[in-house]
Amino acid sequence: MAQCKMCNGTGVVFTTSDGDGKNPWKSTHPVPCPNCKGTGKV
């Protein structure tokens, strides 16, 4: 389970799967993050 690093306005967080964690928004593996309300914080 990926941690909620960044959230977009849709309540979905994009995390990197390659482990670099430098471009979380560029990830192709979006996971639901209900704890993020579009504020960018968990």
PDB file of N, CA, C and O in Angstrom, chain B, residues numbered from 101:
ATOM      1  N   MET B 101       0.841  -1.209   0.000  1.00  0.00           N
ATOM      2  CA  MET B 101       0.000   0.000   0.000  1.00  0.00           C
ATOM      3  C   MET B 101       0.874   1.257   0.000  1.00  0.00           C
ATOM      4  O   MET B 101       1.718   1.457   0.873  1.00  0.00           O
ATOM      5  N   ALA B 102       0.644   2.069  -0.985  1.00  0.00           N
ATOM      6  CA  ALA B 102       1.425   3.298  -1.080  1.00  0.00           C
ATOM      7  C   ALA B 102       0.901   4.328  -0.091  1.00  0.00           C
ATOM      8  O   ALA B 102      -0.299   4.401   0.175  1.00  0.00           O
ATOM      9  N   GLN B 103       1.798   5.103   0.437  1.00  0.00           N
ATOM     10  CA  GLN B 103       1.389   6.165   1.343  1.00  0.00           C
ATOM     11  C   GLN B 103       0.861   7.337   0.549  1.00  0.00           C
ATOM     12  O   GLN B 103       1.184   7.502  -0.628  1.00  0.00           O
ATOM     13  N   CYS B 104       0.046   8.152   1.196  1.00  0.00           N
ATOM     14  CA  CYS B 104      -0.520   9.312   0.526  1.00  0.00           C
ATOM     15  C   CYS B 104       0.485  10.454   0.543  1.00  0.00           C
ATOM     16  O   CYS B 104       0.620  11.158   1.544  1.00  0.00           O
ATOM     17  N   LYS B 105       1.182  10.633  -0.561  1.00  0.00           N
ATOM     18  CA  LYS B 105       2.215  11.664  -0.613  1.00  0.00           C
ATOM     19  C   LYS B 105       1.665  12.982  -1.131  1.00  0.00           C
ATOM     20  O   LYS B 105       1.839  14.030  -0.509  1.00  0.00           O
ATOM     21  N   MET B 106       1.002  12.917  -2.271  1.00  0.00           N
ATOM     22  CA  MET B 106       0.417  14.136  -2.836  1.00  0.00           C
ATOM     23  C   MET B 106      -0.977  13.818  -3.325  1.00  0.00           C
ATOM     24  O   MET B 106      -1.258  12.696  -3.748  1.00  0.00           O
ATOM     25  N   CYS B 107      -1.849  14.807  -3.267  1.00  0.00           N
ATOM     26  CA  CYS B 107      -3.216  14.603  -3.719  1.00  0.00           C
ATOM     27  C   CYS B 107      -3.583  15.655  -4.737  1.00  0.00           C
ATOM     28  O   CYS B 107      -3.172  16.812  -4.640  1.00  0.00           O
ATOM     29  N   ASN B 108      -4.366  15.235  -5.719  1.00  0.00           N
ATOM     30  CA  ASN B 108      -4.935  16.230  -6.620  1.00  0.00           C
ATOM     31  C   ASN B 108      -6.349  16.529  -6.160  1.00  0.00           C
ATOM     32  O   ASN B 108      -6.795  16.007  -5.138  1.00  0.00           O
ATOM     33  N   GLY B 109      -7.047  17.354  -6.894  1.00  0.00           N
ATOM     34  CA  GLY B 109      -8.369  17.787  -6.452  1.00  0.00           C
ATOM     35  C   GLY B 109      -9.414  16.689  -6.488  1.00  0.00           C
ATOM     36  O   GLY B 109     -10.540  16.900  -6.040  1.00  0.00           O
ATOM     37  N   THR B 110      -9.062  15.508  -7.017  1.00  0.00           N
ATOM     38  CA  THR B 110     -10.044  14.456  -7.153  1.00  0.00           C
ATOM     39  C   THR B 110      -9.990  13.474  -5.996  1.00  0.00           C
ATOM     40  O   THR B 110     -10.734  12.494  -5.976  1.00  0.00           O
ATOM     41  N   GLY B 111      -9.115  13.729  -5.034  1.00  0.00           N
ATOM     42  CA  GLY B 111      -9.005  12.828  -3.899  1.00  0.00           C
ATOM     43  C   GLY B 111      -8.190  11.598  -4.221  1.00  0.00           C
ATOM     44  O   GLY B 111      -8.257  10.596  -3.511  1.00  0.00           O
ATOM     45  N   VAL B 112      -7.411  11.673  -5.306  1.00  0.00           N
ATOM     46  CA  VAL B 112      -6.555  10.553  -5.672  1.00  0.00           C
ATOM     47  C   VAL B 112      -5.104  10.974  -5.545  1.00  0.00           C
ATOM     48  O   VAL B 112      -4.719  12.060  -5.979  1.00  0.00           O
ATOM     49  N   VAL B 113      -4.311  10.116  -4.953  1.00  0.00           N
ATOM     50  CA  VAL B 113      -2.888  10.434  -4.801  1.00  0.00           C
ATOM     51  C   VAL B 113      -2.071   9.619  -5.786  1.00  0.00           C
ATOM     52  O   VAL B 113      -2.325   8.431  -5.987  1.00  0.00           O
ATOM     53  N   PHE B 114      -1.084  10.266  -6.399  1.00  0.00           N
ATOM     54  CA  PHE B 114      -0.217   9.577  -7.333  1.00  0.00           C
ATOM     55  C   PHE B 114       1.150   9.383  -6.698  1.00  0.00           C
ATOM     56  O   PHE B 114       1.806  10.349  -6.307  1.00  0.00           O
ATOM     57  N   THR B 115       1.576   8.123  -6.597  1.00  0.00           N
ATOM     58  CA  THR B 115       2.871   7.862  -5.997  1.00  0.00           C
ATOM     59  C   THR B 115       3.750   7.111  -6.977  1.00  0.00           C
ATOM     60  O   THR B 115       3.256   6.356  -7.814  1.00  0.00           O
ATOM     61  N   THR B 116       5.054   7.320  -6.871  1.00  0.00           N
ATOM     62  CA  THR B 116       5.965   6.650  -7.779  1.00  0.00           C
ATOM     63  C   THR B 116       6.142   5.205  -7.365  1.00  0.00           C
ATOM     64  O   THR B 116       6.148   4.885  -6.176  1.00  0.00           O
ATOM     65  N   SER B 117       6.286   4.338  -8.348  1.00  0.00           N
ATOM     66  CA  SER B 117       6.451   2.923  -8.056  1.00  0.00           C
ATOM     67  C   SER B 117       7.907   2.508  -8.243  1.00  0.00           C
ATOM     68  O   SER B 117       8.274   1.362  -7.982  1.00  0.00           O
ATOM     69  N   ASP B 118       8.741   3.460  -8.704  1.00  0.00           N
ATOM     70  CA  ASP B 118      10.135   3.124  -8.949  1.00  0.00           C
ATOM     71  C   ASP B 118      10.999   3.419  -7.734  1.00  0.00           C
ATOM     72  O   ASP B 118      12.183   3.083  -7.710  1.00  0.00           O
ATOM     73  N   GLY B 119      10.407   4.044  -6.731  1.00  0.00           N
ATOM     74  CA  GLY B 119      11.126   4.235  -5.473  1.00  0.00           C
ATOM     75  C   GLY B 119      11.890   5.540  -5.377  1.00  0.00           C
ATOM     76  O   GLY B 119      12.449   5.850  -4.324  1.00  0.00           O
ATOM     77  N   ASP B 120      11.928   6.332  -6.481  1.00  0.00           N
ATOM     78  CA  ASP B 120      12.671   7.581  -6.383  1.00  0.00           C
ATOM     79  C   ASP B 120      11.857   8.656  -5.666  1.00  0.00           C
ATOM     80  O   ASP B 120      12.405   9.500  -4.957  1.00  0.00           O
ATOM     81  N   GLY B 121      10.553   8.611  -5.863  1.00  0.00           N
ATOM     82  CA  GLY B 121       9.680   9.524  -5.138  1.00  0.00           C
ATOM     83  C   GLY B 121       9.868  10.973  -5.506  1.00  0.00           C
ATOM     84  O   GLY B 121       9.422  11.858  -4.777  1.00  0.00           O
ATOM     85  N   LYS B 122      10.528  11.238  -6.635  1.00  0.00           N
ATOM     86  CA  LYS B 122      10.813  12.624  -6.991  1.00  0.00           C
ATOM     87  C   LYS B 122       9.701  13.246  -7.818  1.00  0.00           C
ATOM     88  O   LYS B 122       9.516  14.463  -7.802  1.00  0.00           O
ATOM     89  N   ASN B 123       8.958  12.412  -8.543  1.00  0.00           N
ATOM     90  CA  ASN B 123       7.892  12.930  -9.395  1.00  0.00           C
ATOM     91  C   ASN B 123       6.591  12.176  -9.158  1.00  0.00           C
ATOM     92  O   ASN B 123       6.122  11.455 -10.039  1.00  0.00           O
ATOM     93  N   PRO B 124       6.002  12.337  -7.971  1.00  0.00           N
ATOM     94  CA  PRO B 124       4.792  11.592  -7.630  1.00  0.00           C
ATOM     95  C   PRO B 124       3.627  11.893  -8.558  1.00  0.00           C
ATOM     96  O   PRO B 124       2.747  11.055  -8.752  1.00  0.00           O
ATOM     97  N   TRP B 125       3.621  13.091  -9.131  1.00  0.00           N
ATOM     98  CA  TRP B 125       2.518  13.447 -10.012  1.00  0.00           C
ATOM     99  C   TRP B 125       2.646  12.783 -11.368  1.00  0.00           C
ATOM    100  O   TRP B 125       1.677  12.726 -12.125  1.00  0.00           O
ATOM    101  N   LYS B 126       3.838  12.277 -11.686  1.00  0.00           N
ATOM    102  CA  LYS B 126       4.077  11.668 -12.990  1.00  0.00           C
ATOM    103  C   LYS B 126       3.771  10.181 -12.982  1.00  0.00           C
ATOM    104  O   LYS B 126       3.905   9.510 -14.005  1.00  0.00           O
ATOM    105  N   SER B 127       3.360   9.663 -11.832  1.00  0.00           N
ATOM    106  CA  SER B 127       3.147   8.228 -11.696  1.00  0.00           C
ATOM    107  C   SER B 127       1.987   7.738 -12.540  1.00  0.00           C
ATOM    108  O   SER B 127       1.027   8.469 -12.782  1.00  0.00           O
ATOM    109  N   THR B 128       2.084   6.499 -12.983  1.00  0.00           N
ATOM    110  CA  THR B 128       0.990   5.894 -13.738  1.00  0.00           C
ATOM    111  C   THR B 128       0.217   4.931 -12.855  1.00  0.00           C
ATOM    112  O   THR B 128      -0.585   4.134 -13.343  1.00  0.00           O
ATOM    113  N   HIS B 129       0.460   5.006 -11.556  1.00  0.00           N
ATOM    114  CA  HIS B 129      -0.206   4.102 -10.627  1.00  0.00           C
ATOM    115  C   HIS B 129      -0.971   4.889  -9.574  1.00  0.00           C
ATOM    116  O   HIS B 129      -0.525   4.981  -8.431  1.00  0.00           O
ATOM    117  N   PRO B 130      -2.127   5.463  -9.945  1.00  0.00           N
ATOM    118  CA  PRO B 130      -2.925   6.215  -8.986  1.00  0.00           C
ATOM    119  C   PRO B 130      -3.610   5.295  -7.977  1.00  0.00           C
ATOM    120  O   PRO B 130      -4.102   4.228  -8.345  1.00  0.00           O
ATOM    121  N   VAL B 131      -3.643   5.693  -6.738  1.00  0.00           N
ATOM    122  CA  VAL B 131      -4.334   4.916  -5.719  1.00  0.00           C
ATOM    123  C   VAL B 131      -5.293   5.825  -4.956  1.00  0.00           C
ATOM    124  O   VAL B 131      -4.999   7.005  -4.763  1.00  0.00           O
ATOM    125  N   PRO B 132      -6.428   5.296  -4.521  1.00  0.00           N
ATOM    126  CA  PRO B 132      -7.397   6.096  -3.786  1.00  0.00           C
ATOM    127  C   PRO B 132      -6.803   6.612  -2.485  1.00  0.00           C
ATOM    128  O   PRO B 132      -6.071   5.901  -1.796  1.00  0.00           O
ATOM    129  N   CYS B 133      -7.128   7.860  -2.157  1.00  0.00           N
ATOM    130  CA  CYS B 133      -6.640   8.420  -0.906  1.00  0.00           C
ATOM    131  C   CYS B 133      -7.748   9.247  -0.273  1.00  0.00           C
ATOM    132  O   CYS B 133      -7.740  10.474  -0.367  1.00  0.00           O
ATOM    133  N   PRO B 134      -8.704   8.580   0.374  1.00  0.00           N
ATOM    134  CA  PRO B 134      -9.877   9.260   0.924  1.00  0.00           C
ATOM    135  C   PRO B 134      -9.526  10.244   2.030  1.00  0.00           C
ATOM    136  O   PRO B 134     -10.317  11.137   2.333  1.00  0.00           O
ATOM    137  N   ASN B 135      -8.345  10.095   2.641  1.00  0.00           N
ATOM    138  CA  ASN B 135      -7.948  10.991   3.712  1.00  0.00           C
ATOM    139  C   ASN B 135      -7.465  12.337   3.179  1.00  0.00           C
ATOM    140  O   ASN B 135      -7.285  13.282   3.947  1.00  0.00           O
ATOM    141  N   CYS B 136      -7.256  12.424   1.862  1.00  0.00           N
ATOM    142  CA  CYS B 136      -6.820  13.684   1.277  1.00  0.00           C
ATOM    143  C   CYS B 136      -8.011  14.379   0.658  1.00  0.00           C
ATOM    144  O   CYS B 136      -8.680  13.824  -0.214  1.00  0.00           O
ATOM    145  N   LYS B 137      -8.273  15.575   1.100  1.00  0.00           N
ATOM    146  CA  LYS B 137      -9.453  16.308   0.639  1.00  0.00           C
ATOM    147  C   LYS B 137      -9.070  17.402  -0.347  1.00  0.00           C
ATOM    148  O   LYS B 137      -9.703  18.457  -0.381  1.00  0.00           O
ATOM    149  N   GLY B 138      -8.023  17.155  -1.160  1.00  0.00           N
ATOM    150  CA  GLY B 138      -7.600  18.163  -2.115  1.00  0.00           C
ATOM    151  C   GLY B 138      -6.745  19.234  -1.475  1.00  0.00           C
ATOM    152  O   GLY B 138      -6.487  20.274  -2.081  1.00  0.00           O
ATOM    153  N   THR B 139      -6.303  18.985  -0.247  1.00  0.00           N
ATOM    154  CA  THR B 139      -5.498  19.981   0.448  1.00  0.00           C
ATOM    155  C   THR B 139      -4.020  19.672   0.300  1.00  0.00           C
ATOM    156  O   THR B 139      -3.176  20.490   0.665  1.00  0.00           O
ATOM    157  N   GLY B 140      -3.695  18.494  -0.234  1.00  0.00           N
ATOM    158  CA  GLY B 140      -2.310  18.105  -0.379  1.00  0.00           C
ATOM    159  C   GLY B 140      -1.736  17.564   0.913  1.00  0.00           C
ATOM    160  O   GLY B 140      -0.541  17.283   1.010  1.00  0.00           O
ATOM    161  N   LYS B 141      -2.605  17.421   1.911  1.00  0.00           N
ATOM    162  CA  LYS B 141      -2.143  16.882   3.194  1.00  0.00           C
ATOM    163  C   LYS B 141      -2.992  15.681   3.577  1.00  0.00           C
ATOM    164  O   LYS B 141      -4.153  15.567   3.184  1.00  0.00           O
ATOM    165  N   VAL B 142      -2.382  14.780   4.358  1.00  0.00           N
ATOM    166  CA  VAL B 142      -3.105  13.586   4.773  1.00  0.00           C
ATOM    167  C   VAL B 142      -4.042  13.931   5.918  1.00  0.00           C
ATOM    168  O   VAL B 142      -4.751  13.059   6.421  1.00  0.00           O
TER     169      VAL B 142
END
